[in-house]
């Protein structure tokens, strides 16, 4: 009744936990891997799941390829990241309700609970983040975007389940900052595209109203504004030392880095009399 899809790259730290949390829930588990060099394949093999490898472009491209090419024939599709896992309560809720979901419901939304350095980040406006992670086969599509891709139900209703999906990355801050440095380049590109329109239409960022407001604020100031909003007005300080690190890095440092890259790209484009796309390709070694 359920096919589970997991996208992986060097996830030996998380994959075992993820697979254990869905044991006996899904009829079929498919891992689409981006040529991991650690024990990811070994762990997948030990669990008897289908394991495929494909060059990674972005999350949306990878998931779309899986949906279009893997002959999925179950009624429902569930998507998880390798560093996510189902709480026992959510496992039971899916198992108990899956056969009685009304036929007009084509999408299921879960509440995402983020842990950072062992601390549940409850404040700062961060919980609950609601994500559509389960849908009827053929009834949803993913935004083809470099960042902030989301599943969208094509027709029918959406049902919100009561219990939580957990996101708990166990990697060090070295890994976290490296990953977010890469994300920040992509984020800078899609924000620059809002101004210069150099991406293909299918890759262009679809702005939400709250992001539109944020992007109208001045560079650098908006990162500080966002951090203060989260940490003070949304009471992120209640999340303790881990919350301070999380909200500062994710809510200020990352956003400031995005703005710094935007500033540098525009500066270099003007200085060298080139387009921003040329600067991104030449100086940031980014291939479109």
C-alpha positions as CSV (number, residue, x, y, z in Angstrom):
1,X,0.0,0.0,0.0
2,X,3.0,2.4,0.6
3,X,6.2,2.9,-1.3
4,X,8.9,4.8,0.7
5,X,11.5,6.9,-1.2
6,X,14.7,8.1,0.5
7,X,17.3,10.3,-1.2
8,X,20.8,9.7,0.1
9,X,24.4,10.8,0.0
10,X,26.9,9.5,2.6
11,X,24.1,8.8,5.2
12,X,25.7,6.0,7.2
13,X,25.1,8.1,10.4
14,X,21.4,8.3,9.9
15,X,20.1,5.7,7.5
16,X,19.9,2.8,9.9
17,X,17.7,4.9,12.3
18,X,15.5,6.0,9.5
19,X,14.9,2.5,8.1
20,X,14.2,1.1,11.6
21,X,11.5,3.7,12.2
22,X,9.5,2.5,9.1
23,X,10.1,-1.2,9.5
24,X,7.2,-3.3,8.2
25,X,5.2,-0.1,7.3
26,X,6.1,0.2,3.6
27,X,5.6,-2.6,1.1
28,X,8.5,-1.2,-0.9
29,X,11.5,1.0,0.0
30,X,13.5,2.7,-2.7
31,X,16.8,4.6,-2.0
32,X,18.1,6.9,-4.7
33,X,21.7,7.5,-3.9
34,X,24.1,10.1,-5.2
35,X,27.2,7.8,-5.3
36,X,27.9,7.7,-1.6
37,X,31.5,6.7,-0.5
38,X,30.6,5.6,3.0
39,X,28.6,2.6,4.3
40,X,25.2,3.8,2.9
41,X,25.0,1.0,0.4
42,X,26.0,-1.6,3.0
43,X,23.3,-0.5,5.4
44,X,20.6,-0.4,2.6
45,X,21.7,-3.9,1.5
46,X,21.3,-5.2,5.0
47,X,17.7,-4.0,5.1
48,X,16.9,-5.5,1.7
49,X,15.8,-2.3,0.1
50,X,16.0,-1.3,-3.6
51,X,19.2,0.8,-4.1
52,X,19.8,2.9,-7.2
53,X,22.5,5.5,-7.9
54,X,22.1,8.6,-10.0
55,X,24.0,11.9,-10.3
56,X,22.5,14.6,-8.0
57,X,21.4,17.9,-9.4
58,X,18.9,18.9,-6.8
59,X,16.2,17.4,-4.5
60,X,13.4,18.1,-6.9
61,X,15.1,16.6,-9.9
62,X,16.1,13.5,-8.0
63,X,12.7,12.9,-6.6
64,X,10.9,13.6,-10.0
65,X,13.2,11.0,-11.6
66,X,12.3,8.4,-9.1
67,X,8.5,9.1,-9.4
68,X,8.7,9.0,-13.2
69,X,11.0,6.0,-13.8
70,X,10.7,3.4,-11.0
71,X,7.3,1.9,-11.8
72,X,5.7,2.6,-8.5
73,X,2.4,0.8,-8.2
74,X,1.4,1.2,-4.6
75,X,-1.6,3.5,-3.7
76,X,0.5,5.8,-1.5
77,X,4.0,7.2,-1.7
78,X,5.9,8.4,1.4
79,X,9.0,10.5,1.2
80,X,11.6,10.8,4.0
81,X,15.1,12.3,4.2
82,X,17.7,10.0,5.6
83,X,18.2,12.1,8.8
84,X,14.4,11.9,9.5
85,X,12.5,9.3,11.3
86,X,8.9,8.5,12.3
87,X,8.0,8.8,16.0
88,X,6.3,5.6,17.2
89,X,3.1,7.6,17.5
90,X,3.2,8.7,13.9
91,X,4.1,5.1,12.8
92,X,1.0,3.8,14.6
93,X,-1.2,6.6,13.2
94,X,-0.2,5.9,9.6
95,X,-0.6,2.1,10.1
96,X,-4.0,2.6,11.7
97,X,-5.5,5.2,9.4
98,X,-4.0,4.4,6.0
99,X,-6.9,2.0,5.0
100,X,-9.7,4.4,6.1
101,X,-8.5,7.7,4.6
102,X,-11.4,9.1,2.5
103,X,-11.1,8.8,-1.2
104,X,-11.2,12.6,-1.7
105,X,-8.0,13.0,0.3
106,X,-4.9,12.8,-1.8
107,X,-2.3,14.3,0.5
108,X,-1.1,13.8,4.1
109,X,0.7,16.5,6.0
110,X,3.0,15.7,8.9
111,X,4.3,18.0,11.6
112,X,8.0,18.3,11.6
113,X,9.9,18.3,14.9
114,X,13.5,19.5,14.6
115,X,16.2,18.4,17.0
116,X,19.5,20.2,17.2
117,X,22.4,19.0,19.4
118,X,19.8,16.8,21.2
119,X,17.4,19.7,21.8
120,X,13.9,19.9,20.4
121,X,13.6,23.3,18.8
122,X,10.1,24.2,19.9
123,X,10.3,28.0,19.7
124,X,11.3,30.7,17.3
125,X,8.3,30.0,15.1
126,X,9.9,26.8,14.1
127,X,7.5,24.2,15.4
128,X,5.3,22.9,14.0
129,X,6.6,23.1,10.5
130,X,3.9,21.3,8.4
131,X,5.1,19.3,5.3
132,X,3.2,17.2,2.8
133,X,5.2,14.0,2.8
134,X,2.7,11.3,1.9
135,X,0.4,11.4,-1.2
136,X,-1.7,9.1,-3.4
137,X,0.3,7.8,-6.4
138,X,0.0,10.3,-9.3
139,X,-1.9,12.9,-7.3
140,X,1.0,15.2,-6.3
141,X,4.0,16.9,-7.9
142,X,7.1,18.6,-6.6
143,X,8.2,22.1,-7.4
144,X,11.2,22.0,-9.8
145,X,13.3,24.5,-7.8
146,X,16.8,24.6,-6.6
147,X,15.7,25.5,-3.1
148,X,12.7,25.1,-0.9
149,X,11.0,22.5,-3.1
150,X,7.6,21.4,-1.9
151,X,5.1,18.7,-2.8
152,X,1.8,20.0,-4.1
153,X,-1.4,18.0,-4.4
154,X,-2.8,18.2,-7.9
155,X,-6.4,17.6,-6.8
156,X,-8.5,16.6,-3.9
157,X,-8.1,17.3,-0.2
158,X,-5.2,17.3,2.3
159,X,-5.4,15.7,5.7
160,X,-3.1,16.7,8.6
161,X,-2.0,13.8,10.9
162,X,-1.7,14.4,14.6
163,X,1.8,13.1,15.4
164,X,5.3,14.2,14.5
165,X,8.0,13.4,12.0
166,X,11.4,14.1,13.5
167,X,14.4,15.8,11.7
168,X,17.5,15.1,13.8
169,X,20.8,15.5,12.0
170,X,23.7,13.9,14.0
171,X,26.5,15.4,12.0
172,X,29.0,17.9,13.4
173,X,28.8,21.7,12.9
174,X,31.6,21.3,10.3
175,X,29.3,19.2,8.1
176,X,26.3,21.5,8.9
177,X,28.2,24.7,7.9
178,X,29.6,23.1,4.8
179,X,26.2,22.0,3.7
180,X,24.6,25.4,4.4
181,X,27.4,27.2,2.6
182,X,26.4,25.2,-0.5
183,X,22.7,26.0,0.2
184,X,23.5,29.7,0.5
185,X,24.9,29.8,-3.0
186,X,21.8,28.3,-4.4
187,X,19.6,30.6,-2.3
188,X,21.6,33.6,-3.6
189,X,21.1,32.4,-7.2
190,X,17.3,32.1,-6.9
191,X,17.1,35.5,-5.1
192,X,19.1,37.1,-7.9
193,X,16.9,35.5,-10.4
194,X,14.0,37.3,-9.0
195,X,15.7,40.5,-10.1
196,X,17.6,39.5,-13.3
197,X,15.5,36.6,-14.7
198,X,18.2,34.3,-15.9
199,X,16.9,30.9,-14.8
200,X,14.6,28.7,-16.8
201,X,10.9,29.3,-15.9
202,X,10.7,25.8,-14.4
203,X,13.6,26.6,-12.0
204,X,12.4,30.1,-10.9
205,X,11.7,30.7,-7.3
206,X,8.0,31.0,-6.5
207,X,7.9,33.5,-3.6
208,X,5.6,33.1,-0.7
209,X,4.1,36.3,0.7
210,X,6.3,36.2,3.8
211,X,9.4,35.7,1.7
212,X,8.3,38.5,-0.6
213,X,8.3,40.9,2.4
214,X,11.7,39.6,3.6
215,X,13.3,40.1,0.2
216,X,12.1,43.7,0.0
217,X,14.2,44.6,3.1
218,X,17.8,45.9,2.7
219,X,20.6,43.4,2.4
220,X,22.2,42.4,5.7
221,X,19.7,44.3,7.8
222,X,17.1,41.7,6.9
223,X,19.2,38.9,8.3
224,X,19.5,40.8,11.7
225,X,15.8,41.6,11.6
226,X,14.9,37.9,11.0
227,X,17.2,36.7,13.8
228,X,15.7,39.2,16.3
229,X,12.2,38.3,15.2
230,X,12.8,34.6,15.8
231,X,15.0,34.8,18.9
232,X,13.2,37.5,20.8
233,X,9.6,38.0,19.5
234,X,9.1,34.3,18.8
235,X,10.9,33.4,22.0
236,X,13.7,31.3,20.5
237,X,15.7,32.1,23.6
238,X,13.5,29.5,25.4
239,X,15.3,26.8,23.5
240,X,18.5,27.3,25.6
241,X,22.1,27.2,24.4
242,X,21.3,24.8,21.6
243,X,18.5,27.2,20.5
244,X,20.9,30.2,20.6
245,X,23.3,28.3,18.3
246,X,20.5,27.1,16.0
247,X,18.6,30.4,15.6
248,X,21.8,32.4,15.2
249,X,23.3,30.1,12.6
250,X,20.2,29.2,10.7
251,X,18.4,32.5,11.2
252,X,21.2,35.0,11.0
253,X,24.6,33.6,9.8
254,X,23.0,31.7,6.9
255,X,20.8,34.6,5.8
256,X,23.8,37.0,6.1
257,X,25.9,34.7,4.0
258,X,23.3,34.6,1.3
259,X,23.2,38.4,1.2
260,X,27.0,38.6,1.2
261,X,27.1,36.4,-1.9
262,X,24.4,38.5,-3.6
263,X,26.4,41.6,-2.9
264,X,29.7,40.1,-4.2
265,X,28.1,38.7,-7.3
266,X,26.5,42.1,-8.2
267,X,29.8,43.9,-7.4
268,X,31.8,41.6,-9.6
269,X,29.3,41.8,-12.4
270,X,29.5,45.6,-12.4
271,X,33.3,45.7,-12.0
272,X,33.9,43.2,-14.9
273,X,31.0,44.3,-17.0
274,X,29.5,40.8,-17.1
275,X,26.1,39.4,-16.3
276,X,25.4,37.9,-12.9
277,X,24.9,34.5,-14.5
278,X,28.5,34.7,-16.0
279,X,29.9,35.7,-12.6
280,X,28.1,32.8,-10.9
281,X,29.4,30.3,-13.5
282,X,33.0,31.7,-13.5
283,X,33.7,32.8,-9.9
284,X,31.4,30.4,-8.0
285,X,32.0,27.4,-10.4
286,X,28.3,26.8,-10.6
287,X,26.9,24.9,-13.6
288,X,23.4,25.7,-14.7
